[in-house]
Amino acid sequence: MDELTQVRELRAGAPVPDRGRLAPGRTRLTEAARAGGRHQMLWRRREFVIVAVVAAVTAVAVTVTVLLGGTSPGRKVEPAGTPNVGVKGLSAAQLLERAADLVESEQDGVVPRADQWIYTLQMAEAPDPGTVKMLGRAAIEQRGWIRYDGSAMASEDIVLKGQKPELTITKMHLENGGEGDDRSPRELYRVLDALPAGAEQTLKYLREKNAIADGKGETQAESDYTEISVLLTADVMPSKGLASLYRALATLPGGKVADHLVKDAAGRRVIALTYPRDGTFKSGESMADQWLIDPQTYRIVGTRMLVGGKVAGGQSIAARAVVDKAGARG
């Protein structure tokens, strides 16, 4: 029996990997990994995809977070080119101030209607190079949709080589706490659109909202970073809201810009901005978030998790668009 046949049999009774099934598991994984206190999110980073990684008969699941795609609503994400951007010696604050000035000058597109969907194509960071070879490109390409009002989401089931993906639509109720601590793209947009322009005013606003309960023993800077990092994952982002987040993040310590452009999962050369996370794994290895920023638009196009300074997983957004129905790709 070959490995692909074993995988098909292994997945025969597996449920569709939707947002509702994935979120609790990732939460437990995050909590188990941290040595610090527990965060209860009142708005959450949302996951809609799981990537199957199979070697022999062993399967490893990797969840991927949905990020803002680096454009105004209604337009597709254009891949970054290969610009000659000098980042050597650039501090995190300098990068973020530059990015804030640029995105703030952009005009927002039309805000989606309640019944429209946000389509996202993501490329996962496969921890094992053999994954793509064995399962094909479908192992790292994941497509998902969410209605702007949070009343439904859709995804294409994981596929193997030669199989046609199947669209699955799941009804949701993300607004007004209908699904616990998750929030709709519309609710997040309203929060972001209300952010003040200045860094200190934004931090004060987020502290008053206290959307994420402070972890035990956390410093104020760590709590501020958690609040900001969750909002940076919004599906639709007003330009001035993103600029406010960048300026607030620029005041926090710990950020480090890689002295060279790195290649993301979509094959683009991007800026890597790293922030340490509170806590460590039981092995003693440190954790960090690495934000991947388009050097042309200065929008976030992906993220990675670093463990002990090495990439442990992540994703990059290859395309995003506002569409009229689930399954449409813009």
N, C-alpha and C positions, 0 to 999 in steps of 0.2 A: 504493500500500500504506500503511495507517495505522500509527501507532506501536505500538499494542497488538499487531497482527499480527506486527510485526517483533520485539517482545519475546518473544512466544510461540515464534517460530521460533528466536530466539537462545537460549532456554532449553530447547529440545527435547531436547537430549542432556545437559543439566546434571545432576550428581548431587544427591541429596537433601542439603540443608544441615544435616548432623548435627554433634554436638559434636566428634566425632573429626576431621572435616575442617576445622572452623573454628579449633580451638585452635592448631595449628601456624602457620597464617597470621597469626593475631593476635599470636602470640609474635614472629614475624619482623618484623611491622609495628612492634611496640613497641620491639624491639631496634634497628631501623633509625632510629627516631625519636629515640632517646636518644643523648646524647653521652657519658653515663657508662658504668659497667661493666655487665656482664651478670648478671642474677639467675637462678639456677636454683631454681625453686620445687619444694618437696617437698609442698606443698599449693597448689593453684592456683585463681585466679578462673576459673570455668568459663563457657564460652559455648555456647549452644545454638541461636542464631538468626542469620540474615543477612537484611538488609533490602535489597530491590532498589530502586534509585533510578534512574529512566530519564528522560533528557531527550534528545529526538530519538532518535539511535541510540547514545547513550553510556550505559553502566551503571556505577554506583558502588556498591560493597558496603560496608555498615556493620555491624560486629559489635556485639552488645549483651551485657553481662554480667549474669548472674543474681545478684540481691541478696536478702537476707532481706526478707520482705514485711511486717514490722511487726505480727506477731501470734504467738501461741503455736500449736504444731502442732494441726491439727484444726479451726481456725476460719478463716473467710475474712477477707481484708484488707478493711476498711471504708474507703472513701475519706474523706480528711480534709475537714472542712467548711470554713467560712470564718471561723475564730475571730479575735477581735481580740487577737492576740498581739504584745506589745511586744518587739521585738528590737533596736531602735536603741540603740547604745551597749553592747550585750551582748558580752562577750568569748567566745572559743571555750571557754575553761576554765569560765566560768560556765554556758554553755549545756550543756556536757557533764556537769558535776557535777549540774545540775538534771535532765538526762535520766537519768543513772545512778540517782539517788534514786528517780525515778518508775518506771523499768522494773524495778528491783530488787524493788519491792513487789508486782509482778504475780505471780500464780500461773501456773506453766507448765501447758499442756495435756498430754494423754497423749502420750508419745513414740511416734512411728509404729512399726508393726511392720516387720520386715525386708522383707516382701512388699508393703508399701503404697507408693504413689507420691505424689510432691509435684508438684502442678499449679501452674503459674505463668502468668498472663497479663501480658504486658509491652506497654507502649506506647513505641515508639521515637521519639527526637527526629529528625525528618526535616530534614536540612540544607537541603533545597530545598522550599519550600511547594508547588511544582507537583507534587511526588511524590504526595501524597495525592489531589490533584485528578485526576491521570492514572490512577493505579492503584487508587484507592479506599481505604477504611479498612483493608483487608487489608494494605496496604503498611506500616502502622505497628503493627498489632495482631499479636502473635506469642504462640502458646501452646506450652508445652513441659511435659514430664513427666520425672521421674527417679525410679527406685526408690530407696527409702531405703537399701538395702544396696548400691547402685551397680552392680547386675547388668544394668541395662538403662536406656535412655532413649528418649523418644519426642518427636516434634514433628509439627506440621502443616506440610506443604510450603507454600512461598510461593504465594499465589494472586493472580489478577487479578480484575477485576470480573466477577461472574457465575459464577466457577468455584467448585466445591465443594472445600474443603480435604481433603487426603488424609493420614491418620495413618500415620506411618512409625515402626516400633519397631526399635531397634538394640540388640543384645546388647553389654554392656560387662562389664568386670571391674575396678572402680575400687578395690577394697580390697586392702590388702597389696601395693601397688605393681604390681598386675596390668596397669594401663594407663599405666605410666610414673609421672609426677609428679602425676597427678590423684588426688583422694580422694573417697570416697562421702560423702553427707550424714551417714551414721551415724558415720563416722570423725571428721568435723569436729565433730559434736555432742559426741563424747566428749572431744575436746580442749577445747572451750569449757566443758563442764561441769566440767572439772578446774581451770579458772583460779582463782587466789586472788582474794580480795575486794579487796585493796588495790592501788593503782596501781603502787607500786614493786615489790611482790611479783609482780604480773602481768608487768611488764617483765622482771624477773629470770627468771621462768619461760619467757617467750618467747625471751629471749636464750640460755638454756640449750638450749632445743629447737632454735633456729637453723634453723627450717624453710625459710627462704629464705636462701641464701648471700649474705653481705654484698657489695654492689657495690664495685668498685674506687674508692677515694677517698671513699666514703660516710662521713658522720658517724654517730655512734651514734643520734642522733635520726632521721636519714633511714632507717636500718635498722629502727629500732623502728616507724616509721610504716608501712613496707612490710609488716612482719609483721602489724600491727594491721589495715591496710586489706584484706588478703587474707581474714582471718578475719571481717571485717564483711560479707563476701559469702556467708556460709554460708546454705544453704537452710533449715535449721531451727536456731533460736537459743534456748538456755535463757536465761531472764531474767537470772539472776545472771552468766552468761557475758558477755552484752551489757553489763551494768553495769560489769563488770571492764574490758572493752575501752574503754568510754567514759572511765572514770577514768584509765586509762593514757594514752589519747589526749589527755586534758586537760592532761597534764604536758608535752606536746611543743610546741615553738614553731612559729610559722608559720600557725596556724589563724586564719581570719577569718570572722565571721558577717555576712552581708548585712544592711543596716539596714532591710530591708523583706522581706516575704514575696514569693516568686517563684512563677510558675505552672509546674508540671511538665508532662510530655507527656500526662498523663491529665487535665489541666485543673484540678488542685487547687492551692491556695495552700499552699506549704510553706516551711520554713526552709532557707536555703542556707548550708552550711558548707564553706569552701574551704581546701584545703591545697596548697601548691606541690609539684610533683614534681621529683625530681632530674633534671637534664639539660634540654636544649632541643632544638627542631627545628633542622635545618641552616640554616633561614632566620633563626635567632636568636630566634624567638618562644618564650616560656616556656610550660610546660605546668603544668596544675593539675587536681586532682580536686575536684569539687564534690559533696558529699553532700547529698541532699535528705531532710529530716527532717519527719515528720508533726508539726505543732505541738500535736496533742492527745495522741498516744501516745508521742511522742519516739522512734519507731522509724524506721529508714531505709526510705524508700519509692522511692528512685531515686538515680541518679548521673549526672553529666555529665563530659565531658572539656572543659577550657578550653584554648584555644590562643591565646596573645597576649591573654588576658582575655576572649575571646569563646567562646561555646558551639560546639564542633565536633561534638558528638554525645552520645548518652547514651540512657538509658531510664528508665521509671518502671514500678513494679509496680502494676497495677490490681486484681489478685486473686491470692490464693494459698490453697491448701487441700490437706489430706491426703486422698487418695482411694484406692479399692481397685483400680482398674485404669487403665491408660493410656487416654486419651480422655475419661475422666470429668472433670467440672468442679466437683465439690463440691455 
